[in-house]
Amino acid sequence: MSGAIGLDHFLILSLIVFALGMFCVLTRRNAIGILMGVELILNSANINYLAFAFYGGGRYDGQIFAIFVIMLAAAEAVIGLAVVLAIYQNFRTIDVGATESLRG
């Protein structure tokens, strides 16, 4: 069947999501945009974990890794947003370039 979805489709999707996340991280000056890019990169890793788990024999190790990545992404979001709020309280902006005065 030529219309079947295979491993290569998942890898291409993961590559696209990773590239969008990397573009977002590298081009955004807004801290929220950078955090969103990091989330996209972590989601691309989850796509790879689940695809390799499914096409690699159906074991649960990829799903377990994906759950750990989801927990890591939740912790990263909490800590990242706390840092963004602290920066906003001090500088009244969430522009990453405005934090240059934090260097000692």
TORTORGU-787244 format. One record per residue (C-alpha): residue in three letters; y, x, z. Coordinates in steps of 0.2 Angstrom, whole numbers, plus 5000, padded with zeros to 4 digits. Layout:
<pts>
ALAYXZ
...
</pts>
This chain:
<pts>
MET500050005000
SER501650084994
GLY502849985005
ALA502050035022
ILE503150125034
GLY502550295038
LEU502950445050
ASP504150515037
HIS505250355038
PHE505450375056
LEU505850555055
ILE507250515042
LEU507950385053
SER507950505068
LEU508750635057
ILE510150505052
VAL510450455070
PHE510450635076
ALA511750685062
LEU512850535067
GLY512750585085
MET513150765082
PHE514550715070
CYS515250605084
VAL515150745097
LEU515950875086
THR517350765079
ARG517950655094
ARG519250705106
ASN518950555116
ALA517750585131
ILE516950405128
GLY516650445110
ILE515850615115
LEU514650525127
MET514250395114
GLY513750535102
VAL512650615116
GLU511750445118
LEU511450445099
ILE510650615100
LEU509550565115
ASN509050405105
SER508550505090
ALA507350605102
ASN506650445108
ILE506250395090
ASN505350555087
TYR504350545103
LEU503750365099
ALA503350395081
PHE502350555085
ALA501450455099
PHE501050315087
TYR500550425072
GLY499750565083
GLY498250465090
GLY499050325099
ARG499150415116
TYR500450365129
ASP501250545131
GLY502650505119
GLN503050345128
ILE503150425145
PHE504350555138
ALA505350425130
ILE505550335147
PHE506050505155
VAL507350525141
ILE508050345144
MET508150385163
LEU509050545159
ALA510250445147
ALA510650325161
ALA511050465173
GLU512050555160
ALA513050395157
VAL513450365175
ILE513950545178
GLY514950555162
LEU515850395165
ALA516250455183
VAL517050615176
VAL517950515163
LEU518750415177
ALA519150565187
ILE520050645172
TYR520950475168
GLN521550465186
ASN522250645185
PHE522950655168
ARG523150475163
THR522150505147
ILE520350525142
ASP520850655128
VAL519650805131
GLY521050925125
ALA522150865140
THR520950945152
GLU521451125147
SER522451145163
LEU520851125173
ARG520451315170
GLY520851425184
</pts>
